[in-house]
Amino acid sequence: MGANLLKLPFKSENSDHRSAFNRTRLSVARKRKGLSKLAFAKKVGVTRKSVEAWEAGVMKPVEDAIAQIVRVTGFPREFFMGDDLDEPSIESGSFRSMKTMTAAQRDMAQSQATLGLFFNSWLDKRFDLPPADIPDLGREPDPETAAEVVRRQWGLGVLAVRNMVQLLESKGVRVYSLAVDARQVDAYSMWKGNTPFVFLNTNKTAEHSRYDAAHELGHLVLHRHGSPQGIEAEKQANQFASAFLMPRGSVHPVAPRFPTFDILVRLKRRWGVSVAALAYRLHDLRLVSDWHFRALYMQIAKYGKAREPNPIPRESSVVLKALLASLYDDGYNRARIAGELMLPTAELEYLLSGLTITAIQGGGQRTPPRKPELSRVK
């Protein structure tokens, strides 16, 4: 899949116009710290009304206040002098576990999505990335059927998906990490124009992240135009994910008549799912009774949600690895990329965390990673 990436000539960034303090960037930096306007004001040493006025564009902070803003947020001064950032609204995407998220957690995730769009636009200027190939099945009332349609269109049949992250990337989905240290935040997806994005909390188990990726694919396929919303949309995306990862044609032939917890622990690796997800799927397909499912669920609950028995390896990105390796060949390490983006290096790493192993270290001699061939545009 990486052979389809085309490398564009680098363009120098003209920063002469970056002199005015930008209110949208202040909002993003504040939210990334998980701070309310009042809490942020206290740390900066101003009133809440001042912060509200700054973010509304009614007034701009003086130099002393800017220095405090830089100190509190950890973002460099240059970041706040850049162009407007495109902040996706809550309505433009799909957050999982919305009801259990605090406002601060939601804002942290949303602001990281903003930085993901910003970083992606930087990459788009340099590389020709795969176009989106995501079916629009918003009129399909049955998520199970929708999953079968997508599998058929992508030529997957009933085979297990080997790597969800790489599959999404091959279909033009931009996949980034969602670095929010909270179990309530699972994943986030959205369409930006004709480009689909998925942000995954890679602090979860590999099985959980893999299911989240399929869940967000469900949203991209079923809810591109915004309906339904809320609980119904989450239910449909869950049904899609279950059917997509564990198609009935591959489950029925191997499903045991009376599965025990230990049997499910061994069997789950066939599809790369959690024990709980497999138990739910067997119940949905009426391959286990209500009573049997409740008994299995009690055993699964005793084991705990934070761990997963017989864990699978964590999935990683192919596209990001190829892009970063190519940038490294052109003399870019993480500090230089972050510098051009005017971001803290940590924020760049957060977007890549869990998706790339060595990320973009650079600076010392090492064996270059194997990567797909990237063709330069003449």
MARZAMI-935511 format. One record per residue (C-alpha): residue number from 1; x, y, z; chain. Coordinates in nm, 4 decimals, padded with zeros to 6 digits, m for minus. Example, Ala and Ser with C-alpha at 12.3 -4.5 7.8 and 13.67 -1.06 7.14 Angstrom:
2
+------+----------+----------+----------+--------+
! kenu !        u !        v !        w ! kolkol !
+------+----------+----------+----------+--------+
!    1 !  01.2300 ! m00.4500 !  00.7800 !      A !
!    2 !  01.3670 ! m00.1060 !  00.7140 !      A !
+------+----------+----------+----------+--------+
// end
This chain:
378
+------+----------+----------+----------+--------+
! kenu !        u !        v !        w ! kolkol !
+------+----------+----------+----------+--------+
!    1 !  00.0000 !  00.0000 !  00.0000 !      A !
!    2 !  00.2869 !  00.2371 !  00.0759 !      A !
!    3 !  00.3984 !  00.2355 ! m00.2877 !      A !
!    4 !  00.1042 !  00.4634 ! m00.3665 !      A !
!    5 !  00.2504 !  00.7444 ! m00.1573 !      A !
!    6 !  00.3948 !  01.0230 ! m00.3675 !      A !
!    7 !  00.6450 !  01.2654 ! m00.2285 !      A !
!    8 !  00.5902 !  01.6323 ! m00.3109 !      A !
!    9 !  00.8618 !  01.8975 ! m00.3251 !      A !
!   10 !  00.9156 !  02.0673 !  00.0106 !      A !
!   11 !  00.7864 !  02.4213 !  00.0365 !      A !
!   12 !  00.9422 !  02.6738 !  00.2684 !      A !
!   13 !  00.7076 !  02.8269 !  00.5203 !      A !
!   14 !  00.6792 !  03.2055 !  00.5096 !      A !
!   15 !  00.6409 !  03.3229 !  00.8670 !      A !
!   16 !  00.6560 !  03.6984 !  00.8006 !      A !
!   17 !  00.2807 !  03.7350 !  00.8525 !      A !
!   18 !  00.2851 !  03.5517 !  01.1853 !      A !
!   19 !  00.2963 !  03.8445 !  01.4196 !      A !
!   20 ! m00.0510 !  03.8834 !  01.5713 !      A !
!   21 ! m00.1608 !  03.6806 !  01.8731 !      A !
!   22 ! m00.4116 !  03.4169 !  01.7600 !      A !
!   23 ! m00.7146 !  03.3509 !  01.9795 !      A !
!   24 ! m00.7946 !  03.0059 !  01.8301 !      A !
!   25 ! m00.4491 !  02.8805 !  01.9190 !      A !
!   26 ! m00.4863 !  03.0020 !  02.2745 !      A !
!   27 ! m00.8104 !  02.8056 !  02.3067 !      A !
!   28 ! m00.6453 !  02.4906 !  02.1724 !      A !
!   29 ! m00.3431 !  02.5184 !  02.4022 !      A !
!   30 ! m00.5619 !  02.5796 !  02.7077 !      A !
!   31 ! m00.7839 !  02.2812 !  02.6291 !      A !
!   32 ! m00.4827 !  02.0549 !  02.5727 !      A !
!   33 ! m00.3858 !  02.1239 !  02.9349 !      A !
!   34 ! m00.7355 !  02.0225 !  03.0464 !      A !
!   35 ! m00.7971 !  02.3636 !  03.2041 !      A !
!   36 ! m01.1225 !  02.5551 !  03.2270 !      A !
!   37 ! m01.1087 !  02.9277 !  03.1544 !      A !
!   38 ! m01.1235 !  02.9997 !  03.5274 !      A !
!   39 ! m00.8473 !  02.7520 !  03.6176 !      A !
!   40 ! m00.6329 !  02.8802 !  03.3311 !      A !
!   41 ! m00.6857 !  03.2411 !  03.4395 !      A !
!   42 ! m00.5672 !  03.1597 !  03.7923 !      A !
!   43 ! m00.2511 !  02.9942 !  03.6651 !      A !
!   44 ! m00.1741 !  03.2826 !  03.4294 !      A !
!   45 ! m00.2523 !  03.5396 !  03.6993 !      A !
!   46 ! m00.5405 !  03.7215 !  03.5292 !      A !
!   47 ! m00.9180 !  03.7283 !  03.5587 !      A !
!   48 ! m01.1510 !  03.4880 !  03.3840 !      A !
!   49 ! m01.2946 !  03.7827 !  03.1899 !      A !
!   50 ! m00.9493 !  03.8483 !  03.0457 !      A !
!   51 ! m00.9210 !  03.4910 !  02.9166 !      A !
!   52 ! m01.2728 !  03.5108 !  02.7744 !      A !
!   53 ! m01.1854 !  03.8374 !  02.5992 !      A !
!   54 ! m00.8632 !  03.6893 !  02.4567 !      A !
!   55 ! m01.0374 !  03.3817 !  02.3181 !      A !
!   56 ! m01.3246 !  03.5917 !  02.1803 !      A !
!   57 ! m01.0773 !  03.8169 !  02.0009 !      A !
!   58 ! m01.2058 !  04.1261 !  02.1832 !      A !
!   59 ! m00.8595 !  04.2035 !  02.3197 !      A !
!   60 ! m00.5086 !  04.0622 !  02.2999 !      A !
!   61 ! m00.2816 !  03.9743 !  02.5922 !      A !
!   62 !  00.0103 !  04.2011 !  02.6736 !      A !
!   63 !  00.3672 !  04.0694 !  02.6547 !      A !
!   64 !  00.3878 !  03.9777 !  03.0231 !      A !
!   65 !  00.0636 !  03.7779 !  02.9930 !      A !
!   66 !  00.1924 !  03.6020 !  02.6788 !      A !
!   67 !  00.5008 !  03.4937 !  02.8717 !      A !
!   68 !  00.2766 !  03.3449 !  03.1397 !      A !
!   69 !  00.0610 !  03.1734 !  02.8749 !      A !
!   70 !  00.3745 !  03.0124 !  02.7301 !      A !
!   71 !  00.4820 !  02.8996 !  03.0767 !      A !
!   72 !  00.1440 !  02.7497 !  03.1689 !      A !
!   73 !  00.0721 !  02.5735 !  02.8392 !      A !
!   74 !  00.4236 !  02.4619 !  02.7459 !      A !
!   75 !  00.3594 !  02.5763 !  02.3878 !      A !
!   76 !  00.6263 !  02.8018 !  02.2327 !      A !
!   77 !  00.5503 !  03.1700 !  02.1806 !      A !
!   78 !  00.5601 !  03.1269 !  01.8017 !      A !
!   79 !  00.2680 !  02.8839 !  01.8182 !      A !
!   80 !  00.0346 !  03.1612 !  01.9336 !      A !
!   81 !  00.1355 !  03.3845 !  01.6410 !      A !
!   82 !  00.0359 !  03.1410 !  01.3664 !      A !
!   83 ! m00.2676 !  03.1268 !  01.1409 !      A !
!   84 ! m00.6116 !  03.0200 !  01.2609 !      A !
!   85 ! m00.6456 !  02.6534 !  01.3484 !      A !
!   86 ! m00.9433 !  02.4566 !  01.2285 !      A !
!   87 ! m01.1133 !  02.3313 !  01.5444 !      A !
!   88 ! m01.3585 !  02.0463 !  01.4765 !      A !
!   89 ! m01.6842 !  02.0808 !  01.6644 !      A !
!   90 ! m01.8220 !  01.8054 !  01.8844 !      A !
!   91 ! m02.1037 !  01.7651 !  01.6323 !      A !
!   92 ! m01.8603 !  01.7117 !  01.3423 !      A !
!   93 ! m01.7277 !  01.3838 !  01.4798 !      A !
!   94 ! m01.8080 !  01.0897 !  01.6983 !      A !
!   95 ! m01.6729 !  01.0619 !  02.0500 !      A !
!   96 ! m01.7165 !  00.7296 !  02.2228 !      A !
!   97 ! m01.8276 !  00.7229 !  02.5870 !      A !
!   98 ! m01.9491 !  01.0835 !  02.5640 !      A !
!   99 ! m02.1660 !  01.0509 !  02.8756 !      A !
!  100 ! m01.8820 !  00.9293 !  03.0964 !      A !
!  101 ! m01.6339 !  01.1936 !  02.9779 !      A !
!  102 ! m01.5745 !  01.5094 !  03.1762 !      A !
!  103 ! m01.5708 !  01.8446 !  02.9962 !      A !
!  104 ! m01.1932 !  01.8628 !  03.0469 !      A !
!  105 ! m01.1385 !  01.5161 !  02.8947 !      A !
!  106 ! m01.3579 !  01.6030 !  02.5987 !      A !
!  107 ! m01.1733 !  01.9315 !  02.5438 !      A !
!  108 ! m00.8333 !  01.7602 !  02.5650 !      A !
!  109 ! m00.9389 !  01.5051 !  02.3043 !      A !
!  110 ! m01.1001 !  01.7639 !  02.0797 !      A !
!  111 ! m00.7951 !  01.9916 !  02.0933 !      A !
!  112 ! m00.5666 !  01.7024 !  02.0053 !      A !
!  113 ! m00.7866 !  01.6339 !  01.7027 !      A !
!  114 ! m00.7264 !  01.9974 !  01.6060 !      A !
!  115 ! m00.3503 !  01.9438 !  01.6260 !      A !
!  116 ! m00.3907 !  01.6206 !  01.4292 !      A !
!  117 ! m00.5612 !  01.8113 !  01.1467 !      A !
!  118 ! m00.2814 !  02.0704 !  01.1647 !      A !
!  119 ! m00.0068 !  01.8069 !  01.1427 !      A !
!  120 ! m00.1923 !  01.6248 !  00.8647 !      A !
!  121 ! m00.2155 !  01.9443 !  00.6572 !      A !
!  122 !  00.1630 !  01.9810 !  00.6998 !      A !
!  123 !  00.2084 !  01.6263 !  00.5676 !      A !
!  124 ! m00.0347 !  01.6879 !  00.2809 !      A !
!  125 !  00.1924 !  01.9650 !  00.1528 !      A !
!  126 !  00.4765 !  01.7157 !  00.1246 !      A !
!  127 !  00.3192 !  01.3820 !  00.0321 !      A !
!  128 !  00.0395 !  01.2543 ! m00.1866 !      A !
!  129 ! m00.1447 !  01.0300 !  00.0604 !      A !
!  130 ! m00.3949 !  00.7548 ! m00.0297 !      A !
!  131 ! m00.7417 !  00.8909 ! m00.1227 !      A !
!  132 ! m01.0464 !  00.7868 !  00.0772 !      A !
!  133 ! m01.2202 !  00.4653 ! m00.0258 !      A !
!  134 ! m01.4920 !  00.4509 !  00.2401 !      A !
!  135 ! m01.8432 !  00.3492 !  00.1285 !      A !
!  136 ! m02.1284 !  00.5812 !  00.2261 !      A !
!  137 ! m02.3908 !  00.3459 !  00.3683 !      A !
!  138 ! m02.5931 !  00.5950 !  00.5689 !      A !
!  139 ! m02.9131 !  00.4629 !  00.4124 !      A !
!  140 ! m02.8410 !  00.1045 !  00.5175 !      A !
!  141 ! m03.0615 !  00.0332 !  00.8232 !      A !
!  142 ! m02.8771 ! m00.2829 !  00.9303 !      A !
!  143 ! m02.5171 ! m00.2400 !  01.0589 !      A !
!  144 ! m02.4497 ! m00.6137 !  01.0077 !      A !
!  145 ! m02.5378 ! m00.5835 !  00.6399 !      A !
!  146 ! m02.3289 ! m00.2670 !  00.6125 !      A !
!  147 ! m02.0268 ! m00.4533 !  00.7517 !      A !
!  148 ! m02.0770 ! m00.7298 !  00.4968 !      A !
!  149 ! m02.1020 ! m00.4730 !  00.2145 !      A !
!  150 ! m01.7748 ! m00.3062 !  00.3185 !      A !
!  151 ! m01.5986 ! m00.6424 !  00.3455 !      A !
!  152 ! m01.7248 ! m00.7414 !  00.0032 !      A !
!  153 ! m01.6252 ! m00.4097 ! m00.1550 !      A !
!  154 ! m01.2770 ! m00.4335 ! m00.0027 !      A !
!  155 ! m01.2341 ! m00.7976 ! m00.1060 !      A !
!  156 ! m01.2003 ! m00.9283 !  00.2488 !      A !
!  157 ! m01.4509 ! m01.2135 !  00.2293 !      A !
!  158 ! m01.4873 ! m01.3679 !  00.5742 !      A !
!  159 ! m01.1173 ! m01.3691 !  00.6558 !      A !
!  160 ! m00.9960 ! m01.2123 !  00.9794 !      A !
!  161 ! m00.8567 ! m00.8599 !  00.9432 !      A !
!  162 ! m00.4861 ! m00.8865 !  01.0065 !      A !
!  163 ! m00.4252 ! m00.5233 !  01.1058 !      A !
!  164 ! m00.7093 ! m00.2701 !  01.1450 !      A !
!  165 ! m00.4806 !  00.0339 !  01.1533 !      A !
!  166 ! m00.3066 ! m00.0605 !  00.8314 !      A !
!  167 ! m00.6373 ! m00.1527 !  00.6651 !      A !
!  168 ! m00.7828 !  00.1887 !  00.7483 !      A !
!  169 ! m00.4692 !  00.3622 !  00.6219 !      A !
!  170 ! m00.4833 !  00.1699 !  00.2948 !      A !
!  171 ! m00.8361 !  00.3055 !  00.2445 !      A !
!  172 ! m00.7303 !  00.6657 !  00.2972 !      A !
!  173 ! m00.8156 !  00.7033 !  00.6667 !      A !
!  174 ! m00.5693 !  00.9202 !  00.8591 !      A !
!  175 ! m00.5035 !  00.7418 !  01.1887 !      A !
!  176 ! m00.3494 !  00.9224 !  01.4859 !      A !
!  177 ! m00.3156 !  00.8597 !  01.8558 !      A !
!  178 ! m00.5502 !  01.0141 !  02.1093 !      A !
!  179 ! m00.3276 !  01.0829 !  02.4084 !      A !
!  180 ! m00.5707 !  01.1449 !  02.6920 !      A !
!  181 ! m00.4847 !  00.9574 !  03.0109 !      A !
!  182 ! m00.8396 !  00.8521 !  03.0924 !      A !
!  183 ! m01.0148 !  00.5220 !  03.0415 !      A !
!  184 ! m01.3361 !  00.7091 !  02.9627 !      A !
!  185 ! m01.1886 !  00.8324 !  02.6343 !      A !
!  186 ! m01.1822 !  00.5551 !  02.3750 !      A !
!  187 ! m01.1666 !  00.6978 !  02.0253 !      A !
!  188 ! m01.2810 !  00.9783 !  01.7984 !      A !
!  189 ! m01.3595 !  00.9891 !  01.4272 !      A !
!  190 ! m01.4630 !  01.2564 !  01.1818 !      A !
!  191 ! m01.4767 !  01.3561 !  00.8187 !      A !
!  192 ! m01.2882 !  01.6704 !  00.7200 !      A !
!  193 ! m01.4004 !  01.7464 !  00.3672 !      A !
!  194 ! m01.3384 !  01.4225 !  00.1809 !      A !
!  195 ! m01.0756 !  01.2976 !  00.4247 !      A !
!  196 ! m01.1674 !  01.0603 !  00.7110 !      A !
!  197 ! m00.9818 !  01.0745 !  01.0422 !      A !
!  198 ! m00.9657 !  00.8297 !  01.3326 !      A !
!  199 ! m00.7984 !  00.9062 !  01.6668 !      A !
!  200 ! m00.7339 !  00.6023 !  01.8881 !      A !
!  201 ! m00.6528 !  00.5890 !  02.2580 !      A !
!  202 ! m00.3477 !  00.3650 !  02.2331 !      A !
!  203 ! m00.3249 !  00.3361 !  02.6117 !      A !
!  204 ! m00.5965 !  00.0698 !  02.5912 !      A !
!  205 ! m00.5276 ! m00.2987 !  02.5337 !      A !
!  206 ! m00.4434 ! m00.3938 !  02.1758 !      A !
!  207 ! m00.7762 ! m00.5761 !  02.1486 !      A !
!  208 ! m00.9638 ! m00.2706 !  02.2730 !      A !
!  209 ! m00.7890 ! m00.0337 !  02.0295 !      A !
!  210 ! m00.8538 ! m00.2731 !  01.7425 !      A !
!  211 ! m01.2251 ! m00.2850 !  01.8267 !      A !
!  212 ! m01.2281 !  00.0955 !  01.8605 !      A !
!  213 ! m01.0822 !  00.1238 !  01.5093 !      A !
!  214 ! m01.3608 ! m00.0947 !  01.3693 !      A !
!  215 ! m01.6185 !  00.0995 !  01.5732 !      A !
!  216 ! m01.4992 !  00.4301 !  01.4273 !      A !
!  217 ! m01.5027 !  00.2801 !  01.0784 !      A !
!  218 ! m01.8691 !  00.2087 !  01.1462 !      A !
!  219 ! m01.9278 !  00.5757 !  01.2201 !      A !
!  220 ! m01.7437 !  00.6819 !  00.9046 !      A !
!  221 ! m01.9499 !  00.4421 !  00.6948 !      A !
!  222 ! m02.2911 !  00.4851 !  00.8593 !      A !
!  223 ! m02.2933 !  00.8386 !  00.9990 !      A !
!  224 ! m02.1025 !  01.0572 !  00.7550 !      A !
!  225 ! m02.4013 !  01.2898 !  00.7265 !      A !
!  226 ! m02.4637 !  01.3148 !  01.0979 !      A !
!  227 ! m02.7582 !  01.0908 !  01.1790 !      A !
!  228 ! m02.8496 !  00.9116 !  01.3932 !      A !
!  229 ! m02.6868 !  01.0619 !  01.7004 !      A !
!  230 ! m02.6128 !  00.9613 !  02.0582 !      A !
!  231 ! m02.6858 !  00.6180 !  02.1982 !      A !
!  232 ! m02.8428 !  00.4875 !  01.8781 !      A !
!  233 ! m02.5369 !  00.5821 !  01.6730 !      A !
!  234 ! m02.3056 !  00.4141 !  01.9256 !      A !
!  235 ! m02.5178 !  00.1007 !  01.9205 !      A !
!  236 ! m02.5035 !  00.0845 !  01.5410 !      A !
!  237 ! m02.1265 !  00.1390 !  01.5376 !      A !
!  238 ! m02.0827 ! m00.1397 !  01.7937 !      A !
!  239 ! m02.2932 ! m00.3764 !  01.5840 !      A !
!  240 ! m02.0906 ! m00.2833 !  01.2769 !      A !
!  241 ! m01.7576 ! m00.3389 !  01.4563 !      A !
!  242 ! m01.8625 ! m00.6777 !  01.5891 !      A !
!  243 ! m01.9827 ! m00.7970 !  01.2480 !      A !
!  244 ! m01.6826 ! m00.6497 !  01.0672 !      A !
!  245 ! m01.4221 ! m00.8094 !  01.2926 !      A !
!  246 ! m01.6103 ! m01.1373 !  01.3427 !      A !
!  247 ! m01.8180 ! m01.2070 !  01.0283 !      A !
!  248 ! m02.0850 ! m01.4679 !  01.0854 !      A !
!  249 ! m01.9428 ! m01.6788 !  00.8013 !      A !
!  250 ! m01.6198 ! m01.7303 !  00.9952 !      A !
!  251 ! m01.7734 ! m01.7603 !  01.3433 !      A !
!  252 ! m02.0442 ! m02.0190 !  01.2784 !      A !
!  253 ! m01.8146 ! m02.3000 !  01.1524 !      A !
!  254 ! m01.5824 ! m02.2902 !  01.4550 !      A !
!  255 ! m01.8134 ! m02.1839 !  01.7394 !      A !
!  256 ! m01.8110 ! m02.4434 !  02.0218 !      A !
!  257 ! m02.1473 ! m02.5680 !  02.1500 !      A !
!  258 ! m02.0696 ! m02.4923 !  02.5142 !      A !
!  259 ! m01.7806 ! m02.2441 !  02.5223 !      A !
!  260 ! m01.6021 ! m02.1948 !  02.8517 !      A !
!  261 ! m01.3970 ! m01.8926 !  02.9496 !      A !
!  262 ! m01.0749 ! m02.0835 !  02.8751 !      A !
!  263 ! m01.2014 ! m02.1859 !  02.5314 !      A !
!  264 ! m01.2851 ! m01.8241 !  02.4470 !      A !
!  265 ! m00.9396 ! m01.7137 !  02.5627 !      A !
!  266 ! m00.7850 ! m01.9481 !  02.3057 !      A !
!  267 ! m01.0385 ! m01.8769 !  02.0311 !      A !
!  268 ! m01.0375 ! m01.4976 !  02.0468 !      A !
!  269 ! m00.6960 ! m01.4666 !  01.8796 !      A !
!  270 ! m00.8478 ! m01.6021 !  01.5583 !      A !
!  271 ! m01.0188 ! m01.2629 !  01.5118 !      A !
!  272 ! m00.7958 ! m01.0442 !  01.7279 !      A !
!  273 ! m01.0721 ! m00.9424 !  01.9669 !      A !
!  274 ! m01.1236 ! m00.9403 !  02.3417 !      A !
!  275 ! m01.2851 ! m01.2286 !  02.5268 !      A !
!  276 ! m01.5796 ! m01.0009 !  02.6060 !      A !
!  277 ! m01.6273 ! m00.9014 !  02.2404 !      A !
!  278 ! m01.6257 ! m01.2668 !  02.1322 !      A !
!  279 ! m01.8764 ! m01.3621 !  02.4012 !      A !
!  280 ! m02.1084 ! m01.0804 !  02.2918 !      A !
!  281 ! m02.0783 ! m01.1870 !  01.9283 !      A !
!  282 ! m02.1628 ! m01.5497 !  02.0067 !      A !
!  283 ! m02.4657 ! m01.4306 !  02.2003 !      A !
!  284 ! m02.5780 ! m01.1951 !  01.9209 !      A !
!  285 ! m02.5570 ! m01.4825 !  01.6722 !      A !
!  286 ! m02.7607 ! m01.6979 !  01.9146 !      A !
!  287 ! m02.4770 ! m01.9455 !  01.9464 !      A !
!  288 ! m02.4948 ! m01.9257 !  02.3262 !      A !
!  289 ! m02.8056 ! m01.8903 !  02.5420 !      A !
!  290 ! m02.8898 ! m01.5939 !  02.7621 !      A !
!  291 ! m02.8093 ! m01.7980 !  03.0711 !      A !
!  292 ! m02.4756 ! m01.9187 !  02.9313 !      A !
!  293 ! m02.3819 ! m01.5653 !  02.8255 !      A !
!  294 ! m02.4506 ! m01.4280 !  03.1743 !      A !
!  295 ! m02.2309 ! m01.6982 !  03.3257 !      A !
!  296 ! m01.9477 ! m01.6156 !  03.0840 !      A !
!  297 ! m01.9876 ! m01.2449 !  03.1476 !      A !
!  298 ! m01.9483 ! m01.2971 !  03.5228 !      A !
!  299 ! m01.6194 ! m01.4813 !  03.4651 !      A !
!  300 ! m01.4984 ! m01.2093 !  03.2281 !      A !
!  301 ! m01.5905 ! m00.9380 !  03.4799 !      A !
!  302 ! m01.3876 ! m01.1128 !  03.7504 !      A !
!  303 ! m01.0802 ! m01.1034 !  03.5285 !      A !
!  304 ! m01.1103 ! m00.7239 !  03.4901 !      A !
!  305 ! m01.1337 ! m00.4806 !  03.2004 !      A !
!  306 ! m00.7843 ! m00.3349 !  03.2343 !      A !
!  307 ! m00.6217 ! m00.6680 !  03.1450 !      A !
!  308 ! m00.6779 ! m00.9066 !  02.8592 !      A !
!  309 ! m00.5902 ! m01.2782 !  02.8771 !      A !
!  310 ! m00.3760 ! m01.4196 !  02.5978 !      A !
!  311 ! m00.3112 ! m01.0692 !  02.4588 !      A !
!  312 ! m00.2403 ! m00.9972 !  02.0933 !      A !
!  313 !  00.0459 ! m00.7777 !  01.9667 !      A !
!  314 ! m00.0304 ! m00.4071 !  01.9339 !      A !
!  315 ! m00.0984 ! m00.2861 !  01.5833 !      A !
!  316 !  00.1125 ! m00.0144 !  01.4255 !      A !
!  317 !  00.1024 !  00.2182 !  01.1284 !      A !
!  318 !  00.2630 !  00.1611 !  00.7915 !      A !
!  319 !  00.1931 !  00.5018 !  00.6387 !      A !
!  320 !  00.3239 !  00.7063 !  00.9313 !      A !
!  321 !  00.6371 !  00.4936 !  00.9527 !      A !
!  322 !  00.7023 !  00.5434 !  00.5815 !      A !
!  323 !  00.6434 !  00.9177 !  00.5987 !      A !
!  324 !  00.8632 !  00.9620 !  00.9053 !      A !
!  325 !  01.1420 !  00.7513 !  00.7572 !      A !
!  326 !  01.1312 !  00.9608 !  00.4399 !      A !
!  327 !  01.1405 !  01.2811 !  00.6437 !      A !
!  328 !  01.4361 !  01.1415 !  00.8368 !      A !
!  329 !  01.6177 !  01.0815 !  00.5084 !      A !
!  330 !  01.5627 !  01.4494 !  00.4286 !      A !
!  331 !  01.7233 !  01.5547 !  00.7558 !      A !
!  332 !  01.4113 !  01.5895 !  00.9658 !      A !
!  333 !  01.4175 !  01.4699 !  01.3243 !      A !
!  334 !  01.1320 !  01.5195 !  01.5705 !      A !
!  335 !  01.2646 !  01.8537 !  01.6928 !      A !
!  336 !  01.2789 !  01.9976 !  01.3416 !      A !
!  337 !  00.9276 !  01.8804 !  01.2536 !      A !
!  338 !  00.7900 !  02.0178 !  01.5794 !      A !
!  339 !  00.9777 !  02.3401 !  01.5157 !      A !
!  340 !  00.8195 !  02.3893 !  01.1756 !      A !
!  341 !  00.4789 !  02.3204 !  01.3271 !      A !
!  342 !  00.5631 !  02.5519 !  01.6200 !      A !
!  343 !  00.4540 !  02.2759 !  01.8584 !      A !
!  344 !  00.6121 !  02.1236 !  02.1675 !      A !
!  345 !  00.7915 !  01.8068 !  02.0633 !      A !
!  346 !  00.5775 !  01.6148 !  02.3131 !      A !
!  347 !  00.2583 !  01.7073 !  02.1260 !      A !
!  348 !  00.3985 !  01.5585 !  01.8069 !      A !
!  349 !  00.4911 !  01.2409 !  01.9899 !      A !
!  350 !  00.1426 !  01.2191 !  02.1415 !      A !
!  351 ! m00.0091 !  01.2074 !  01.7919 !      A !
!  352 !  00.2196 !  00.9165 !  01.7019 !      A !
!  353 !  00.2252 !  00.7341 !  02.0355 !      A !
!  354 !  00.1480 !  00.3642 !  02.0056 !      A !
!  355 !  00.1315 !  00.3817 !  01.6255 !      A !
!  356 !  00.5039 !  00.4078 !  01.5554 !      A !
!  357 !  00.7652 !  00.2214 !  01.7577 !      A !
!  358 !  01.0673 !  00.4475 !  01.7354 !      A !
!  359 !  00.8745 !  00.7489 !  01.6120 !      A !
!  360 !  01.1195 !  01.0071 !  01.4747 !      A !
!  361 !  01.4223 !  01.0004 !  01.6950 !      A !
!  362 !  01.7036 !  01.1008 !  01.4583 !      A !
!  363 !  02.0176 !  01.2829 !  01.5587 !      A !
!  364 !  02.2415 !  00.9764 !  01.5804 !      A !
!  365 !  02.3512 !  00.6972 !  01.3506 !      A !
!  366 !  02.1128 !  00.4070 !  01.3166 !      A !
!  367 !  02.0014 !  00.1529 !  01.0632 !      A !
!  368 !  01.7280 !  00.3153 !  00.8522 !      A !
!  369 !  01.3906 !  00.1424 !  00.8990 !      A !
!  370 !  01.2466 ! m00.0580 !  00.6142 !      A !
!  371 !  00.9828 !  00.1500 !  00.4407 !      A !
!  372 !  00.7722 !  00.1489 !  00.1240 !      A !
!  373 !  00.9251 !  00.3184 ! m00.1772 !      A !
!  374 !  00.8155 !  00.6815 ! m00.2096 !      A !
!  375 !  00.8186 !  00.8306 ! m00.5584 !      A !
!  376 !  00.9103 !  01.1962 ! m00.5969 !      A !
!  377 !  00.6839 !  01.4157 ! m00.8046 !      A !
!  378 !  00.8868 !  01.5737 ! m01.0798 !      A !
+------+----------+----------+----------+--------+
// end
